[in-house]
Amino acid sequence: MTINLGNIVSSTCKASDRREDSFNKAYSAEEKLEDFIDLIYSSQMRHLASELLDYGLSPTETTDAVLWAITAVKSAGIRVNEYFMPLYTEVFGQMVRDCKMSDFGRAI
């Protein structure tokens, strides 16, 4: 079974720019502040999109639900990073790209 929720989120979320040269780069004060704010948002995200599988949704339905929620947030002009963040997690013994969600993100 393949679950790939991260492609949806990573295409819509900045999530620290996925910097390739992060170990060698000198960060600006603005980048440091943005990373700190993303860390605060992340600490308030208590849900994973993969948890929806426990409620009987299929991987496709879960992906569609997360995509719909992200689209709704973007349409409202709200920063997606406040409610959704891509990450890797383990589901059914497999490492998959998942999506961390806030209470609001999950409720949508």
C-alpha positions as CSV (number, residue, x, y, z in Angstrom):
1,M,0.0,0.0,0.0
2,T,1.3,3.4,-0.9
3,I,0.3,6.6,0.8
4,N,1.9,9.8,-0.5
5,L,0.2,12.7,1.2
6,G,3.4,14.7,1.3
7,N,3.4,15.5,-2.4
8,I,0.2,17.5,-2.0
9,V,1.4,19.4,1.0
10,S,5.0,20.0,-0.1
11,S,3.7,21.5,-3.3
12,T,1.5,24.0,-1.3
13,C,3.6,24.4,1.9
14,K,6.9,26.1,2.1
15,A,8.1,24.1,5.1
16,S,11.5,25.7,5.4
17,D,12.1,25.7,1.6
18,R,13.6,22.2,1.6
19,R,17.1,23.8,1.4
20,E,19.6,21.4,-0.1
21,D,22.6,23.2,1.2
22,S,21.2,23.8,4.7
23,F,24.4,22.8,6.5
24,N,26.6,25.3,4.6
25,K,24.2,28.2,4.1
26,A,24.2,31.4,6.2
27,Y,20.6,32.2,7.1
28,S,19.2,35.7,7.1
29,A,17.4,37.0,10.2
30,E,14.1,36.7,8.2
31,E,14.7,33.0,7.4
32,K,15.6,32.3,11.0
33,L,12.4,34.0,12.2
34,E,10.3,32.2,9.6
35,D,11.8,28.8,10.7
36,F,11.0,29.7,14.4
37,I,7.4,30.6,13.5
38,D,7.1,27.3,11.6
39,L,8.4,25.5,14.6
40,I,5.7,27.1,16.8
41,Y,3.0,26.2,14.3
42,S,4.3,22.6,14.1
43,S,4.2,22.3,17.9
44,Q,0.5,23.0,17.8
45,M,-0.2,20.3,15.2
46,R,-1.4,17.3,17.0
47,H,-2.9,15.2,14.2
48,L,-1.5,13.2,11.2
49,A,-3.4,12.8,8.0
50,S,-2.6,9.1,8.2
51,E,-4.8,8.9,11.3
52,L,-7.8,9.2,8.9
53,L,-7.0,5.7,7.8
54,D,-8.1,4.5,11.2
55,Y,-11.5,5.9,10.6
56,G,-12.0,3.7,7.5
57,L,-10.9,6.2,4.8
58,S,-8.8,4.7,2.0
59,P,-5.4,6.2,1.1
60,T,-7.0,7.9,-1.9
61,E,-9.9,9.3,0.2
62,T,-7.4,10.5,2.8
63,T,-5.3,12.2,0.1
64,D,-8.4,13.8,-1.4
65,A,-9.6,15.1,2.0
66,V,-6.3,16.7,2.8
67,L,-6.0,18.2,-0.6
68,W,-9.6,19.6,-0.3
69,A,-8.7,21.1,3.2
70,I,-5.5,22.7,1.9
71,T,-7.3,24.2,-1.0
72,A,-10.0,25.6,1.3
73,V,-7.3,27.2,3.5
74,K,-5.5,28.6,0.5
75,S,-8.8,30.0,-1.0
76,A,-9.4,31.8,2.3
77,G,-6.0,33.5,2.0
78,I,-4.6,31.8,5.1
79,R,-1.0,30.6,5.3
80,V,-1.1,26.8,4.7
81,N,1.9,26.3,7.1
82,E,-0.2,27.4,10.0
83,Y,-2.4,24.3,9.7
84,F,-0.5,21.7,7.6
85,M,3.1,20.5,7.5
86,P,4.6,17.7,5.5
87,L,6.7,15.0,7.3
88,Y,7.7,11.4,7.1
89,T,6.0,8.8,9.4
90,E,5.5,5.1,9.6
91,V,2.2,3.6,8.6
92,F,1.7,-0.2,8.5
93,G,5.4,-0.7,8.8
94,Q,6.2,1.5,5.8
95,M,7.9,4.9,5.8
96,V,5.5,7.3,4.0
97,R,5.2,11.0,3.4
98,D,2.4,12.2,5.7
99,C,0.9,15.5,6.7
100,K,0.9,17.0,10.2
101,M,-2.3,18.9,10.9
102,S,-3.6,21.4,13.6
103,D,-7.0,20.9,15.2
104,F,-8.4,23.4,12.7
105,G,-6.7,21.7,9.7
106,R,-8.2,18.3,10.8
107,A,-11.7,19.8,11.4
108,I,-11.8,21.1,7.8
